[in-house]
Amino acid sequence: MKIKNVWIEEGCIAAGYCNEICPEVFGLSDFGEAFIEDDAVFDLNEGCIKEAAKNCPVKVIKFEEE
């Protein structure tokens, strides 16, 4: 199944793991909070998106598969 959407729910604690694991998809704001990069390509980064979601300490990274 391909990932068609990725989002970050409220509650990010700025741990930064998502950016370390998958910098092609997740950026960090000046305050350290995660965001989805504007040019992120989800289907080419499925493995690292799933890994980032799994390793998020507060489980706020969500994704939707087709």
mmCIF file of the C-alpha atoms, coordinates in Angstrom:
data_MODEL
# 
_entry.id   MODEL 
# 
loop_
_atom_site.group_PDB 
_atom_site.id 
_atom_site.type_symbol 
_atom_site.label_atom_id 
_atom_site.label_alt_id 
_atom_site.label_comp_id 
_atom_site.label_asym_id 
_atom_site.label_entity_id 
_atom_site.label_seq_id 
_atom_site.pdbx_PDB_ins_code 
_atom_site.Cartn_x 
_atom_site.Cartn_y 
_atom_site.Cartn_z 
_atom_site.occupancy 
_atom_site.B_iso_or_equiv 
_atom_site.pdbx_formal_charge 
_atom_site.auth_seq_id 
_atom_site.auth_comp_id 
_atom_site.auth_asym_id 
_atom_site.auth_atom_id 
_atom_site.pdbx_PDB_model_num 
ATOM 1  C CA . MET A 1 1  ? 0.000  0.000  0.000  1.00 0.00 ? 1  MET A CA 1 
ATOM 2  C CA . LYS A 1 2  ? 1.237  3.466  -0.845 1.00 0.00 ? 2  LYS A CA 1 
ATOM 3  C CA . ILE A 1 3  ? 1.198  6.349  1.598  1.00 0.00 ? 3  ILE A CA 1 
ATOM 4  C CA . LYS A 1 4  ? -1.024 9.093  0.236  1.00 0.00 ? 4  LYS A CA 1 
ATOM 5  C CA . ASN A 1 5  ? -1.097 11.522 3.165  1.00 0.00 ? 5  ASN A CA 1 
ATOM 6  C CA . VAL A 1 6  ? 1.069  12.355 6.181  1.00 0.00 ? 6  VAL A CA 1 
ATOM 7  C CA . TRP A 1 7  ? 0.276  14.756 9.002  1.00 0.00 ? 7  TRP A CA 1 
ATOM 8  C CA . ILE A 1 8  ? 1.384  15.690 12.488 1.00 0.00 ? 8  ILE A CA 1 
ATOM 9  C CA . GLU A 1 9  ? -1.255 15.975 15.168 1.00 0.00 ? 9  GLU A CA 1 
ATOM 10 C CA . GLU A 1 10 ? -1.119 18.488 17.989 1.00 0.00 ? 10 GLU A CA 1 
ATOM 11 C CA . GLY A 1 11 ? 1.253  17.615 20.796 1.00 0.00 ? 11 GLY A CA 1 
ATOM 12 C CA . CYS A 1 12 ? 4.689  17.520 19.161 1.00 0.00 ? 12 CYS A CA 1 
ATOM 13 C CA . ILE A 1 13 ? 7.370  17.789 21.868 1.00 0.00 ? 13 ILE A CA 1 
ATOM 14 C CA . ALA A 1 14 ? 10.193 18.690 19.457 1.00 0.00 ? 14 ALA A CA 1 
ATOM 15 C CA . ALA A 1 15 ? 12.208 15.514 20.021 1.00 0.00 ? 15 ALA A CA 1 
ATOM 16 C CA . GLY A 1 16 ? 13.513 15.753 16.447 1.00 0.00 ? 16 GLY A CA 1 
ATOM 17 C CA . TYR A 1 17 ? 13.619 12.020 15.720 1.00 0.00 ? 17 TYR A CA 1 
ATOM 18 C CA . CYS A 1 18 ? 11.393 12.356 12.656 1.00 0.00 ? 18 CYS A CA 1 
ATOM 19 C CA . ASN A 1 19 ? 13.794 14.814 11.038 1.00 0.00 ? 19 ASN A CA 1 
ATOM 20 C CA . GLU A 1 20 ? 16.788 12.603 11.850 1.00 0.00 ? 20 GLU A CA 1 
ATOM 21 C CA . ILE A 1 21 ? 15.063 9.509  10.438 1.00 0.00 ? 21 ILE A CA 1 
ATOM 22 C CA . CYS A 1 22 ? 13.339 11.065 7.424  1.00 0.00 ? 22 CYS A CA 1 
ATOM 23 C CA . PRO A 1 23 ? 14.616 14.578 6.583  1.00 0.00 ? 23 PRO A CA 1 
ATOM 24 C CA . GLU A 1 24 ? 13.124 14.341 3.071  1.00 0.00 ? 24 GLU A CA 1 
ATOM 25 C CA . VAL A 1 25 ? 9.648  14.525 4.617  1.00 0.00 ? 25 VAL A CA 1 
ATOM 26 C CA . PHE A 1 26 ? 9.964  16.113 8.070  1.00 0.00 ? 26 PHE A CA 1 
ATOM 27 C CA . GLY A 1 27 ? 11.435 19.513 8.823  1.00 0.00 ? 27 GLY A CA 1 
ATOM 28 C CA . LEU A 1 28 ? 11.874 21.290 12.137 1.00 0.00 ? 28 LEU A CA 1 
ATOM 29 C CA . SER A 1 29 ? 10.722 24.828 12.891 1.00 0.00 ? 29 SER A CA 1 
ATOM 30 C CA . ASP A 1 30 ? 12.898 27.373 14.686 1.00 0.00 ? 30 ASP A CA 1 
ATOM 31 C CA . PHE A 1 31 ? 11.194 26.148 17.864 1.00 0.00 ? 31 PHE A CA 1 
ATOM 32 C CA . GLY A 1 32 ? 12.012 22.518 17.065 1.00 0.00 ? 32 GLY A CA 1 
ATOM 33 C CA . GLU A 1 33 ? 8.458  21.436 16.225 1.00 0.00 ? 33 GLU A CA 1 
ATOM 34 C CA . ALA A 1 34 ? 8.079  19.093 13.296 1.00 0.00 ? 34 ALA A CA 1 
ATOM 35 C CA . PHE A 1 35 ? 6.325  19.940 10.058 1.00 0.00 ? 35 PHE A CA 1 
ATOM 36 C CA . ILE A 1 36 ? 5.835  18.255 6.691  1.00 0.00 ? 36 ILE A CA 1 
ATOM 37 C CA . GLU A 1 37 ? 8.152  19.639 4.014  1.00 0.00 ? 37 GLU A CA 1 
ATOM 38 C CA . ASP A 1 38 ? 6.257  21.322 1.144  1.00 0.00 ? 38 ASP A CA 1 
ATOM 39 C CA . ASP A 1 39 ? 8.073  19.254 -1.479 1.00 0.00 ? 39 ASP A CA 1 
ATOM 40 C CA . ALA A 1 40 ? 7.844  15.932 0.371  1.00 0.00 ? 40 ALA A CA 1 
ATOM 41 C CA . VAL A 1 41 ? 7.219  12.902 -1.827 1.00 0.00 ? 41 VAL A CA 1 
ATOM 42 C CA . PHE A 1 42 ? 5.441  10.329 0.285  1.00 0.00 ? 42 PHE A CA 1 
ATOM 43 C CA . ASP A 1 43 ? 5.534  7.289  -1.987 1.00 0.00 ? 43 ASP A CA 1 
ATOM 44 C CA . LEU A 1 44 ? 9.328  7.487  -2.364 1.00 0.00 ? 44 LEU A CA 1 
ATOM 45 C CA . ASN A 1 45 ? 9.833  7.710  1.409  1.00 0.00 ? 45 ASN A CA 1 
ATOM 46 C CA . GLU A 1 46 ? 7.356  5.177  2.771  1.00 0.00 ? 46 GLU A CA 1 
ATOM 47 C CA . GLY A 1 47 ? 9.913  3.277  4.823  1.00 0.00 ? 47 GLY A CA 1 
ATOM 48 C CA . CYS A 1 48 ? 11.312 6.266  6.642  1.00 0.00 ? 48 CYS A CA 1 
ATOM 49 C CA . ILE A 1 49 ? 7.825  7.780  7.200  1.00 0.00 ? 49 ILE A CA 1 
ATOM 50 C CA . LYS A 1 50 ? 6.705  4.586  8.918  1.00 0.00 ? 50 LYS A CA 1 
ATOM 51 C CA . GLU A 1 51 ? 9.943  4.448  10.915 1.00 0.00 ? 51 GLU A CA 1 
ATOM 52 C CA . ALA A 1 52 ? 9.540  8.094  12.007 1.00 0.00 ? 52 ALA A CA 1 
ATOM 53 C CA . ALA A 1 53 ? 5.939  7.463  13.090 1.00 0.00 ? 53 ALA A CA 1 
ATOM 54 C CA . LYS A 1 54 ? 6.997  4.362  15.019 1.00 0.00 ? 54 LYS A CA 1 
ATOM 55 C CA . ASN A 1 55 ? 9.797  6.226  16.813 1.00 0.00 ? 55 ASN A CA 1 
ATOM 56 C CA . CYS A 1 56 ? 7.858  9.395  17.662 1.00 0.00 ? 56 CYS A CA 1 
ATOM 57 C CA . PRO A 1 57 ? 7.807  9.462  21.483 1.00 0.00 ? 57 PRO A CA 1 
ATOM 58 C CA . VAL A 1 58 ? 4.342  11.050 21.602 1.00 0.00 ? 58 VAL A CA 1 
ATOM 59 C CA . LYS A 1 59 ? 2.896  9.233  18.558 1.00 0.00 ? 59 LYS A CA 1 
ATOM 60 C CA . VAL A 1 60 ? 1.645  12.367 16.779 1.00 0.00 ? 60 VAL A CA 1 
ATOM 61 C CA . ILE A 1 61 ? 2.908  11.418 13.292 1.00 0.00 ? 61 ILE A CA 1 
ATOM 62 C CA . LYS A 1 62 ? 0.061  9.898  11.317 1.00 0.00 ? 62 LYS A CA 1 
ATOM 63 C CA . PHE A 1 63 ? -0.205 8.630  7.765  1.00 0.00 ? 63 PHE A CA 1 
ATOM 64 C CA . GLU A 1 64 ? -2.890 7.299  5.464  1.00 0.00 ? 64 GLU A CA 1 
ATOM 65 C CA . GLU A 1 65 ? -2.353 4.530  2.951  1.00 0.00 ? 65 GLU A CA 1 
ATOM 66 C CA . GLU A 1 66 ? -4.249 3.905  -0.280 1.00 0.00 ? 66 GLU A CA 1 
# 
